[in-house]
Amino acid sequence: MKVAIAKGRIEKAARDYFEQVGLTVWPEKRGRELTVEIDGHEFIFVKGDDVYKYVMHGAADVGVVGGDVLREKTPGVLEVVDLPFGRCRMAVCGPKERKNGTKKLKVASKYPNIAISHFASKRQNVEVIALNGSVELAPLTGLADCIVDIVETGATLRANDLEEYETIFTVNAKFIMSEAALANNPDELKAWIRRLSKEEAK
């Protein structure tokens, strides 16, 4: 079975959780290898935004990815288990001294679809600017009035004299798979689902 794992903080948390529930895990220190084969499983380490693409296109059977990516992209994959790690929140953040006015609000975000949907639900007129880098720079440089981004500890916000205005929704990691993978290998995948479910892990 091929398993796509989001690199970074989710990778470490996923390894710890897999070990906790008795699933095959990859070496804790894997170096620069992007794929690791262990006990008949191939683990593929990719950027978080790419996990669902590997699963959706059949290059991986299952994947572990942040729920923020799935909410932004709405890909054609099955979200089968909410995982008890990767917890954070999607929030609207900005300078501590908010600018009041009637002009159209400029919002910078790596999650433009989420930002558009959120402000549309509030019937608030905004211009959303999609960014790929450090969105915290946007209000500091005047590019935007506020940002929509993931907040975990809030340390980056505080370091840049920003604050959280409101939480849009909470986020955690997800275990995903394709319908084709489930049809081709139902027994093993159902066993993984049972082990990864929060109830089984407790």
C-alpha positions in Angstrom: 0.0 0.0 0.0 1.2 3.5 -0.8 0.8 6.2 1.8 1.3 9.9 1.1 2.3 11.9 4.2 2.4 15.7 4.4 5.9 16.8 5.3 6.6 18.9 8.3 4.8 19.0 11.6 2.1 16.6 10.4 4.7 14.0 9.4 6.1 13.8 12.9 2.7 13.7 14.6 1.5 11.1 12.1 4.5 8.9 12.8 3.9 9.1 16.6 0.2 8.3 16.2 0.8 5.4 13.7 3.2 3.9 16.2 0.7 4.4 19.1 -2.1 2.5 17.3 0.2 -0.3 16.1 0.6 0.6 12.4 3.8 0.3 10.3 6.0 3.5 10.7 8.9 4.9 8.8 12.3 5.7 10.4 12.2 8.7 12.7 15.2 10.2 11.0 14.7 9.4 7.3 17.3 11.9 5.9 16.5 13.4 2.5 14.6 10.3 1.2 11.3 11.2 -0.3 10.0 7.6 -0.3 10.6 4.8 2.2 9.5 1.1 1.8 8.8 -0.9 5.0 6.9 -4.1 5.5 5.1 -3.9 2.1 4.2 -0.3 2.5 5.6 2.6 0.6 5.5 6.0 2.4 5.7 9.0 0.1 6.6 12.4 1.7 5.2 15.4 -0.1 4.1 19.0 0.5 0.7 19.3 2.3 -1.0 20.8 -0.7 0.0 17.8 -2.9 -1.1 14.9 -0.7 -4.7 14.8 -2.0 -3.4 15.0 -5.6 -1.3 11.8 -5.2 -4.4 10.1 -3.7 -6.9 11.5 -6.2 -4.7 10.5 -9.2 -3.9 7.0 -7.9 -0.2 7.5 -7.1 -1.0 6.8 -3.5 -3.8 4.7 -2.0 -4.2 6.8 1.2 -2.8 10.0 2.7 -2.5 12.1 5.8 -3.1 15.8 5.3 -4.3 18.9 7.2 -8.0 19.6 7.0 -7.3 23.2 6.0 -6.0 21.9 2.6 -9.2 19.9 2.0 -11.5 22.8 2.9 -9.6 25.1 0.5 -9.4 22.6 -2.4 -12.5 20.4 -1.9 -10.8 17.5 -3.8 -12.5 14.3 -4.9 -11.2 12.0 -2.1 -12.8 10.3 0.8 -12.1 11.8 4.2 -12.4 8.7 6.4 -10.9 9.5 9.8 -10.5 12.7 11.8 -7.1 12.4 13.4 -6.3 13.7 16.9 -3.3 15.8 15.9 -2.4 18.7 13.7 -4.9 20.8 15.7 -5.0 24.5 14.9 -7.6 27.0 13.7 -8.3 29.1 10.6 -8.7 32.7 11.7 -9.0 36.3 10.6 -6.0 38.2 12.0 -4.6 41.7 11.7 -3.0 44.7 13.4 -4.0 45.3 17.0 -5.3 48.8 16.0 -7.9 48.0 13.4 -8.6 50.5 10.6 -12.2 51.5 10.5 -13.8 52.8 7.4 -16.2 52.2 4.6 -13.6 51.2 1.9 -13.5 47.7 0.6 -11.5 45.5 3.0 -8.3 43.9 1.6 -7.7 40.4 2.9 -4.5 38.4 2.1 -4.5 34.7 2.4 -3.0 31.4 1.3 -6.6 30.2 1.4 -8.5 32.5 -0.9 -11.5 30.2 -1.3 -12.0 29.9 2.4 -11.5 33.7 2.8 -14.0 34.5 0.1 -16.6 32.1 1.5 -16.2 33.4 5.0 -16.7 37.1 4.2 -19.5 36.3 1.7 -21.3 34.5 4.6 -21.1 37.8 6.5 -22.1 39.8 3.5 -18.9 41.8 3.8 -17.4 43.5 0.8 -13.8 42.4 0.5 -10.9 42.1 -2.0 -9.0 38.8 -1.4 -5.4 38.7 -2.4 -3.9 35.2 -2.8 -0.4 34.8 -1.4 2.0 31.9 -1.2 4.5 33.2 1.3 4.4 34.7 4.7 1.0 36.4 4.8 1.8 38.2 8.1 3.8 40.6 5.9 0.6 41.8 4.1 -0.8 44.1 6.8 2.6 45.2 7.9 3.5 46.5 4.5 0.0 47.9 3.6 -0.8 45.2 1.0 -3.8 44.2 3.0 -5.9 45.2 6.0 -6.0 41.7 7.5 -5.2 38.1 6.8 -6.9 34.7 6.9 -4.5 32.1 8.0 -3.8 29.0 10.2 -3.0 29.9 13.8 -1.5 27.3 16.1 0.2 29.0 19.1 -0.1 32.6 17.9 3.6 33.2 18.4 4.1 34.5 14.8 1.2 36.9 15.2 2.6 38.3 18.5 6.1 38.6 17.1 4.7 40.8 14.3 2.3 42.8 16.5 -0.8 41.2 15.1 -3.7 39.6 16.8 -6.5 37.1 16.1 -9.8 38.8 15.3 -12.0 35.7 15.0 -11.9 32.0 14.5 -13.5 30.7 11.3 -13.2 27.0 12.1 -10.9 24.5 13.9 -8.6 22.2 11.9 -7.0 18.8 12.5 -5.3 16.2 10.3 -7.4 13.9 8.1 -6.8 10.3 6.8 -8.0 10.3 3.2 -8.2 7.6 0.5 -9.7 7.2 -3.0 -12.8 5.2 -3.8 -10.7 3.1 -6.2 -8.2 2.2 -3.4 -11.0 1.2 -1.1 -12.6 -1.0 -3.8 -9.2 -2.7 -4.6 -8.0 -3.3 -1.1 -11.0 -3.1 1.2 -9.8 -5.4 4.0 -6.5 -3.8 4.7 -7.9 -0.3 4.4 -10.8 -1.0 6.7 -8.3 -2.4 9.2 -6.3 0.9 9.0 -9.5 2.9 9.5 -10.4 0.9 12.6 -6.9 1.5 14.1 -6.8 5.1 13.2 -10.2 6.0 14.5 -10.1 8.0 17.7 -12.3 5.4 19.5 -9.9 2.5 18.7 -6.8 4.5 19.7 -8.0 5.4 23.2 
